[in-house]
Amino acid sequence: MQVPFWYLRHGETDWNAQGLSQGNVDIPLNANGLEQARSAALLLRDRGIKTIVASPLSRARVTAEIVGETLGLPVMIDPDLREVSWGVHEGQSLSEWFSDWVANGYHPENGETFGMLRDRAVAGLNRALVHPSSVLIVAHGALFRAIKAAMGVEISARTRNAVPMWCTPGEGGWTVE
């Protein structure tokens, strides 16, 4: 769908700080992550946001609720916006398998391929973007890589915690700022 939207990765968790892959493990925000969410909420005031849609995992849901409280908006949940399932790699550091996974050449045991994540993420995004604009998506780092891949945007950069990004379609493709 060619509709501009805001994207916000959840605030920091203890596993983020330790460099561990969280996937579908529901790790809560730490004190720094809560502060990051409050700061992001202030940055998102007066940006025309009318709808907030979030992952059901608490680190994203709580980030979205903090933003929603500041903006006076409810938070809708879409299960397809949850983070990738890393399967046997959840709770471990991202290692040499990560690049192969992004290239869709590796399928973690009991986990999702990058292609599976991309398809699910795009479905969730498309459902969110039918709501009144501007829409804010609050979710996860690997999920945003998958969305950016579908948009034809460079995916190598890590998505920072709780930094709002404006995603806009254009004649030359999508931009993320």
C-alpha positions in Angstrom: 0.0 0.0 0.0 1.4 3.4 -1.0 0.4 5.3 2.1 2.9 7.2 4.3 3.2 6.1 7.9 5.2 6.5 11.1 7.3 3.6 12.5 8.6 3.2 16.0 10.6 0.3 17.4 9.9 -0.4 21.0 12.0 1.0 23.8 15.1 -0.9 25.2 14.8 -4.2 27.1 17.5 -5.9 29.2 18.0 -8.3 26.3 18.6 -5.5 23.9 21.2 -4.0 26.2 22.9 -7.5 26.3 22.7 -8.0 22.5 20.4 -11.0 22.8 17.8 -11.9 20.2 14.3 -11.7 21.7 12.0 -12.9 18.9 8.7 -14.0 20.4 10.0 -14.1 24.0 8.0 -11.4 25.8 10.8 -9.4 27.4 9.5 -6.2 29.1 10.9 -2.7 28.7 13.7 -1.8 31.2 13.9 1.6 32.9 15.8 3.1 30.0 13.2 1.7 27.6 10.4 3.3 29.5 12.2 6.6 29.4 12.9 6.2 25.6 9.1 5.6 25.1 8.2 8.7 27.0 10.8 10.7 24.9 9.5 9.3 21.6 5.9 10.2 22.7 6.9 13.8 23.0 8.6 13.8 19.6 5.4 12.4 18.0 3.1 15.2 19.3 1.7 17.4 16.6 2.7 15.0 13.8 -0.9 14.3 12.6 -1.1 10.8 14.0 -4.6 9.6 14.2 -4.1 5.8 14.6 -1.7 3.6 16.6 -1.3 -0.1 15.8 1.1 -2.2 17.8 2.6 -5.7 18.2 1.0 -7.7 21.0 4.4 -8.3 22.7 4.6 -6.1 25.8 7.8 -4.2 24.9 6.0 -2.8 21.8 2.5 -2.7 23.3 3.7 -0.7 26.4 5.8 1.7 24.2 2.6 2.2 22.1 0.5 2.8 25.2 2.9 5.4 26.5 2.7 7.2 23.1 -1.1 6.8 23.0 -1.5 8.3 26.4 0.5 11.4 25.3 -1.4 11.7 22.1 -4.8 10.9 23.5 -5.2 7.9 21.2 -6.2 4.2 21.9 -3.8 1.4 20.8 -5.0 -1.3 18.4 -3.1 -4.6 18.4 -2.3 -6.7 15.3 -0.8 -10.1 16.0 1.0 -10.0 12.6 3.2 -7.1 13.9 4.9 -9.4 16.5 8.6 -9.9 16.2 10.0 -12.8 14.1 10.2 -16.2 15.7 13.9 -17.0 16.0 13.1 -20.6 17.1 16.1 -22.2 18.7 18.0 -18.9 18.6 15.8 -16.9 20.9 17.7 -15.6 23.8 21.1 -16.0 22.0 23.3 -13.4 20.4 22.8 -12.8 16.7 25.7 -14.5 15.1 27.0 -15.7 11.8 23.6 -17.1 10.8 21.9 -13.7 10.8 23.1 -12.5 7.3 22.2 -15.8 5.8 18.8 -15.6 7.4 18.2 -12.1 5.9 19.2 -13.5 2.5 16.4 -16.1 3.0 19.0 -18.9 2.9 18.6 -20.0 6.5 15.5 -21.3 8.4 16.1 -21.5 12.2 14.7 -24.7 13.7 11.1 -23.9 15.0 11.5 -20.4 13.6 10.5 -18.3 10.6 12.4 -17.5 7.4 12.9 -13.9 6.4 10.4 -14.4 3.6 7.8 -15.7 6.1 8.4 -12.7 8.3 8.2 -10.3 5.3 4.8 -11.7 4.2 3.3 -11.5 7.7 4.7 -8.0 8.3 3.3 -6.7 5.0 -0.1 -8.2 5.8 -0.1 -6.5 9.2 1.1 -3.2 7.8 -1.5 -3.2 5.0 -4.3 -3.8 7.6 -3.0 -1.0 9.8 -2.8 1.5 6.9 -6.6 1.3 6.1 -7.2 3.2 9.4 -7.3 7.0 9.5 -3.9 8.6 8.6 -1.4 9.2 9.8 -0.8 5.8 11.2 1.9 5.0 13.8 3.2 1.4 13.8 4.9 0.3 17.0 6.7 -3.0 16.7 10.2 -4.5 16.3 13.6 -4.3 14.6 13.6 -7.5 12.4 9.9 -6.8 11.5 10.9 -3.4 10.3 13.8 -4.9 8.2 11.2 -7.1 6.5 8.9 -4.1 5.9 11.8 -2.1 4.4 12.8 -5.1 2.2 9.2 -5.1 0.8 9.4 -1.3 0.3 12.8 -1.7 -1.6 14.7 0.2 1.1 18.2 -0.6 2.4 17.8 -3.1 5.3 21.4 -3.4 6.6 21.1 -0.7 9.2 19.9 -1.7 12.7 16.7 0.0 13.8 17.3 2.0 16.9 15.1 1.7 19.9 12.3 4.3 20.2 13.4 6.6 17.4 10.3 7.7 15.3 10.8 7.2 11.5 8.6 8.7 8.8 8.1 6.4 5.9 7.0 8.0 2.6 6.4 6.6 -0.9 7.6 8.6 -3.8 8.4 8.4 -7.5 11.8 7.1 -6.8 10.6 4.6 -4.2 10.2 4.8 -0.5 12.2 7.0 1.9 12.7 6.4 5.6 13.6 9.5 7.7 
